[in-house]
Amino acid sequence: MQPAPNQLIDLQQDLINLASYRLDDRTAGGKPDPIVIHVAYAQDNQIYDNGRVISVDEQTYNETKKSRPNELVNKFSQAYAAGTPLLLHRKLADVLIDTAIDMRNRYGQFTVVMDGLRTYDSGRLLENSRPDLVEAKLLAPAGTSAHNRALAVDSKLFELIDPSKPINGSVRLDMLKEADEKGHLDDLDMKQSSRFHPIDPSEPAFRNRLNRLRAWQRASVKNNVAVANLLAEFWDDRVTGSPSDMWRVAACRAMCIGVDGNPSTNVALNVFKMNLQTLHQEHELGRLSSEDFAQSAHSMLVIAWDQIFTPDNKRQMEQVLGTDGSQPPALPDFIFHEWLHNIHDHDLVQAGFAAQSIGSPLETSENKVFVAPRSGRTLH
């Protein structure tokens, strides 16, 4: 699964800079890199213009903030230092890269990665700049997000503005426009952002969201990392929070093959989710060890799998995702981010990285105690 609960990940071994990680794989065969990195929270002067990301002057930016706030690339204040790298946990980065390669090869689309690791310090800056968006659950409080442990990534699908134009070198953001997914990063229409939001199958957004989800789950299978794509935000992909989140993996696999993944309407999935919550309560009360919690939850997952998926569903899963649909992901495939410490700027500095948050001092701190706040339902 992962290190014992309440450990900090090994930053020198497990934290990677996405700009250079597996670049040979990404450009194999002379193909363009399917990943374009654009760190959304490291700027406060960009807006969407007919699907393109453009920089504007201060007056235009402020006017857009007042009249069309959803068209801001960064809905918050700048929280990351300019030029900050996109850092991710190695295992999630592997899934992301294979997903992006898949989307490029199958559909000619590029994955613009807009957020990965968000240090606790950066998270505090974001939440302090827009407490209303924390209340609306568009942003999780600092210390409760998978981003704070480098185990969530925000990305959007983009397409070439002029596909007929030859690509010389790498693909730049100014060569791309958003693919239709019915929403931007941090879209203010939270109802529409949900993966359960009904979209007509004839619309491009339906196909793009489904193709994206399937690519993530195929890459999850390939890398033996259980991915529980965030259901409230179609742009957010991550690992499970705790064993009580295992139902989300089943929900995502279900949605890939046209099975209802909503526990509000899928009875078998809802029963599984409720049973997991009971285990979670037992663990919180100290009646169940972390190891027993994980093992019991996975045993429930194995049983629920046969209740959620018919034999035909399992065969379809094998065709669509390339996995043996008869069994769920194995227990060692799961990483539970809520059992890991948050990463602070001073942790990055001690590991040889620069601090992330804007205005953060770069000196090391050797005497701070790492404390992982208890996490409720993590949204972003």
HELIX and SHEET records of a PDB file:
HELIX    1   1 LEU A   11  ASP A   14  1                                   4    
HELIX    2   2 LEU A   23  ARG A   26  1                                   4    
HELIX    3   3 ALA A   28  GLY A   30  5                                   3    
HELIX    4   4 ALA A   40  ALA A   42  5                                   3    
HELIX    5   5 GLU A   58  SER A   67  1                                  10    
HELIX    6   6 PRO A   69  GLU A   71  5                                   3    
HELIX    7   7 ARG A   90  TYR A  107  1                                  18    
HELIX    8   8 TYR A  120  SER A  129  1                                  10    
HELIX    9   9 PRO A  131  GLU A  135  1                                   5    
HELIX   10  10 ALA A  146  ARG A  149  5                                   4    
HELIX   11  11 LEU A  173  MET A  175  5                                   3    
HELIX   12  12 MET A  190  SER A  193  1                                   4    
HELIX   13  13 PRO A  204  ASN A  223  1                                  20    
HELIX   14  14 PRO A  243  ASP A  245  5                                   3    
HELIX   15  15 MET A  246  CYS A  256  1                                  11    
HELIX   16  16 VAL A  267  GLU A  284  1                                  18    
HELIX   17  17 SER A  290  ILE A  308  1                                  19    
HELIX   18  18 PRO A  311  LEU A  321  1                                  11    
HELIX   19  19 LEU A  331  ASP A  333  5                                   3    
HELIX   20  20 HIS A  337  TRP A  339  5                                   3    
HELIX   21  21 ASP A  345  GLN A  350  1                                   6    
SHEET    1   A 2 LEU A  15  ASN A  17  0                                        
SHEET    2   A 2 LEU A  87  HIS A  89 -1                                        
SHEET    1   B 4 ILE A  35  ILE A  37  0                                        
SHEET    2   B 4 PHE A 110  ASP A 115  1                                        
SHEET    3   B 4 ALA A 152  LEU A 160 -1                                        
SHEET    4   B 4 LEU A 176  GLU A 178 -1                                        
SHEET    1   C 4 ILE A  35  ILE A  37  0                                        
SHEET    2   C 4 PHE A 110  ASP A 115  1                                        
SHEET    3   C 4 ALA A 152  LEU A 160 -1                                        
SHEET    4   C 4 ASP A 236  ARG A 238 -1                                        
SHEET    1   D 2 GLN A  46  ASP A  49  0                                        
SHEET    2   D 2 ARG A  52  SER A  55 -1                                        
END                                                                             
